[in-house]
């Protein structure tokens, strides 16, 4: 896997706290941030908001705003799976 450098600015007190914690666990700050990012990505990708909007890449800004507004009004009950259907699409040969 290719690696790229990333420059980030942090509050100095928070950074000192992170350094202190990583020293106790004998881990690098890179490991700390990588693991934290992996956990946060997993959590965000499981969120229904992400799952419902992640594949809407070709929508216009107006369509995106409309979709996001509708999604923000959904309750947990609205997001429950009520039923599931599987469809198989076969290519028609001519």
Secondary structure, DSSP 8 states (H G I E B T S, - for coil): -----------HHHHHHHHHHHHHTT--HHHHHHHHHHHHHHHHHHSHHHHHHTT--S--HHHHHHHHHHHHT--TTTTS--------------
